[in-house]
């Protein structure tokens, strides 16, 4: 797979140079491209975008109006809203928006109106979810007053920006500490977007709520309860995605919102079938459930892998498994293989690990296996 950093490529740099040259008479295209290309290969994705933004900021005119005029002039015409398409001889779009958005943030914090007008156009050609955040950090009320009417914008990308750009804990983005502490200013925006016709927007709303749930789980549980009343399939899907972390954690209010009650069951297992697992293989296990209830039960079944840490202790990681309806007296057998293979987000340590279950928020079982690092 091609490295992600290559989205910011020499071809993009040369395309930028070509378009800037068309609109800036004093521009030394050769020097601009050389300054970037001489260092580009050694840099990662965000560093590449930062370098291009810095070099672009240096060659643009001094006044904000003139700077923004050049940036607006080199944007790709809105032939469609496919954000994955590359920049070309018609203009800049897709990944080219990343460094150009940085230029807006670098120079435009003194003029919210002009900056947001340009970022609104840029987000239609990719996204400006990172670039609106410094404005929100500097003056949250002013930024939200500009963005609020965008919940009704014709562009799906603009509507999504309202939700995605204001996420308190957006991955790769600066943390919005005020919204982490008090997310109430964005709740009306999420309310307005929860039934958006585009899943792209609804998915962002769900991820925004999942961010909030990390600091205010009871608030999100209450929102889930309200939104699930008379919910259609799309909204139910949104709420389930929004509450995925809370359900995994077994948060009582969230489970209640989904109508999940404490399970009335007996549990056999989990039974590990591979007591010795070679790194790169999978741990296999199964479980038997028997209903002891007098009514049918909806069960959300997850499993926990208790991974060994560097200090020798075990730390559980919850993984989604399945949802079932168990009738009175019914028995159910389930089996699962969980691969123990290299991933970028985890370092494995050999030794004793374990498998457990979490059913409607309640934990069951603890079955050990040995991980052998070879």
N, C-alpha and C positions, 0 to 999 in steps of 0.2 A: 504493500500500500504506500502510495506517495506521501511523504511527510506533509503534515498540515501547513507548515510554514511556507510551503511552495505556492500557496494561494496568493501570497504577496511575492510576485515573481519579477525577474528582469523584464519580461514582456510587459507587465503592468507598468513598471517604471518608464519604459520607453513610450508606452501609450499615453501616460500622463504627460511626459515631455512633449509629445506631438500636439496634444490638445492645448496645453498651456501656451505653447509657441504660437498657436493660431490666435490667441487673444491677448498676448503680452508682448509688445514690440521690443522691449529692452531685455527680453529673456535670453539667457545664454544656455541653450538646451544641452549642449555638449558638457558644459561644466556641471550642470544640475544632475544629469544622468551619471556622470563619472563619480560625483561625490557620493551618490547612493550605491551604485553598483560595486564600487571598490570595497564596500563593507557588508553588503547585503548577505552574502553567502554564509557568513559566520554567525548570523543572528537568527533568533527564533521569531515566531509569528508576530507577537506584539512589539518586539524590538524592531522588526522590519517596518511595521506600520509607524512606529514612533520616529524612526530615522527619516522616512519619507515625509512625515508631517513636519518635522523640524526643517528639512531642506526646502520644503514647499513654502513654509512660513517665511523663510528668509528672502525668497525671490518675489513674493507678492507685493503689491503696492502698500503704502503705509496706512492709508485710511481704511477703516472697516468697510465702508461702502464699496470701495474699489476692490478690496480683497474678496468680499462676498460676491461681487459681480463676476470676477474671474471664476470662482468656484461654481457658481450657478451656471455659467456659460459652458463649462466643460462636462456637465451632467448629461448622461445619455437620454435621448428622447424617450418618453413613456410609451413605447410601443406595446408593452404588456408589463405585468408585475411579477415576472419570473425573476426572483432575486438571485438565482444561482447562475445566471448567464454572465459571461465574461465581458469586460470592457472591450470596445473595438473602435474602429475609426469614426464611429458616430458619437461616441462619448464614454464617460466613465460610469460604471455601475458595479453591483456585486461587491467583491472584496476591495475594490478601489475606494469604496465609501469609508472604509476603516481609517486610513490615514487622513482623508479629507475631513472626516468628522472630527478628528483630533485637532485639525487646524481651526475649526469653528470653536471648539472648546478653549483652545489656547488663546484665541484673540477676541472671543465674543462675549465673555462673562460680564462685560460692562453694558451690554445691550441685549437684554433677554428677547425683546420683540423681534429684532432682526435675526438673531441667532436661531430662535425657534422656527421662524419662517423658513430659513434655509435647511435646518435639520428635518423639518417636515417634508421637504422635497427630497432630501437625501434618503430618508427612511423608506420612501416609495421604491427606491432602487436597491435596497439592501435592508439595513436597520440602523437606527441611531440610538439603540437602547443603552449603550455605554456613554454616549456623548451628552445625553440629557441629564445624567446623574450629577455632574459637578454643579449644574444650575440648580437642581433640587437641593443639593447640599448647601449652596450659598443662600438661596432664598426659596424655601419650599412653597410658601404661600403664592409667591409670584409665579413660580414655575407651574404649579398645579392650576392656577387660574387660566394660564394659556392653554394647558393640555386638556382641561376638562371638556370643552366643546368638541374635541376631537373624537369623543366616543361615538359621534354620529357622522364621522367623516366617511366619504365614499370609498376611500382606500382601505383595504384590509390591513395594510402595513401600518398606516397611521393609527388605526384603532388598536392594533396589537401593541404599538409603541406606548400607548397610554398605560396598559397593564404591565408590559415587560420592562419598560424603562423605569417604572416606579417600584419594582420589586425590591423589598428591603435587603435581600441577600442574593442578588443576581450573581450567578457564577461568572468569574472573570471580571466582574464589575466592582466598583467601589461600593462599600457597604453604606447604606443610607441610615445612619445611626438614629436619626429622629424618628424615622418610620419603623425601625426595629423596636424602639421603645414604645411608640404609639402609632399603630397602623391605621387609626380611625380616619385620617384624611383621605386615604385611597379607597376606603370601603364603598363610598357612593359610586366611584368609577367602576369597581368590580361588579357592583349591583347592576349598573347600566349595561355591562358587557357580558353578563353571564349567559344570555340567550342570543348572543351574536350569531348570525347565520354561518359564519366561517369557523371551522374547528381550529384553525390556526390561532384565532383570537381566544376561543374558549380554552384551548390548551394553555395559553399564557395565563389566563385567569386562574386556572387550576394550580399552576406552578407558583403564582403569586400567593395564593392561599396556603400552599405548602410551606412557603417561606415564613408566612405569619405564624403558622402552626408551631414552628420551632421555638417561638418565644411566647405565644399566646394560644395554647392548645384549646382552652375552654371557649375562647372566642370563636375559633374556627369550627369547633363542634356545634356551637349554637347556630352559626351560619349554615352549616351542613343540614341541621335539623330544619331550618326555615326553608332552604332551597329545595329540599327533597319533597316538600309538600306539593302534591300535584305536578311533580317534575316529569318532563318528557324524557325520552331516552338520551338525548344529547346532554341535558342538564345533569341527569343522574350520572352519566359517564364523567362529566366535569367534576362533580362532587367526589366521586370515588377516587379519581386521580388526585384531587386536592388533599384528600384525607389518607392517602396511601401510607404515609409515615405514621400517622396517629393510629391507624388500624394495626399496623405492624407492632406498635408499642403497646397495644391493648388499652388505649385511652378510653376510660369508661363512658364519657359523654359522647364520644364519636361512635362507639359501638352501639350505644342506645339510639343514636340518630339513624343508624342503618338497621335498626330493629334486631340487633344481635344480642342475645341474652347469654348469661353464663351457661356453658354447655352442660347438659345432663347426659354424661357418657362414661363408659369405662374405656380405658386406653391400654392396649397392649403394645408396648414399644416406646420409642422407636427401637427397632432391632437392627443393629449394624451387621451387614452381611460380608463386609470386607474389613476385618479388624486390623489389617495391615495394608496401608495405601501408599504406593510409590508416587512421589511427586510427579505430576503430569497425568496420573490416572484419576479415577473417581471413587468416592466413598458411596457405597450402595446401602440403602436401608429401607425397611418397610414398617408398617404400623397397622394395627387392627383396632377399629372403633366399634363400639356397641352402644346403641341408644338405651338409656334408662328412663327417658322421658315419656310422658303420656301424649305428647303432641309432636308433630313434625318440627324439626329444628334446622334452621339455616346456620351452617358452620363455615367460617373462614379459617382455613388451615394453612398455617405457615410453618416453616421449620427454621431452627437456629443451628448455625455451625459455631461452636465455641472454639475459636482459633487461639492457638498459643501465641503469646506476645514475646517480645525480646526479654522481658523480665521474668518469664516463666509462668505468668498468670494466664488465665483464659478469659477472652473477651467475646461475647456473643454477637453474631451478625445475623439479622433476620432476613430470610428470603421468602418471597411469595410462593405459594404452592397451588392451592386449589380452593374452590368453593363448592360445597355440597349441601343437599337437603337430606337429612337423615330422618326416616320415618320411625315411629315408635317400635322398639324392639329390633330395628334393622341393624345388621352388621356390615361393616365396610372394610375392605383391605386395600391399602395403597402402597406403592413402592416408588422409590426415587433414586436417581444417580446424581451426585453433585461433583462436578469436575474440580479437581485441585490443580489448577494450571496457572502459569504466569499471567498476572494482570498488573497494570500500572499503579493501581490504587492499594495494593496489598503486598507486604513482605511476609513470606511464610517461614515458620520455624519448625523444625522437626520435633517429634515427640507426641505426647498424648494430647489429642483434641477430642471433641465430643459433638454429638447430635442431640438436639432437643426439639420439641414441638411447641407451637403456640396456637391455640384454638379459641377463637372468639376472645382473644386477649389473655387467656389463662395458659400458663406453661405446664407442660407435661414431659416427663421422662428426661433421662440423661444417659446416653450410651456412648462409651468411649471407643476411639480407634487410634492407631499409631500412624503418624505421617512420617515416612522415610524420605529424606532428601538425598537423592542420588544423582 
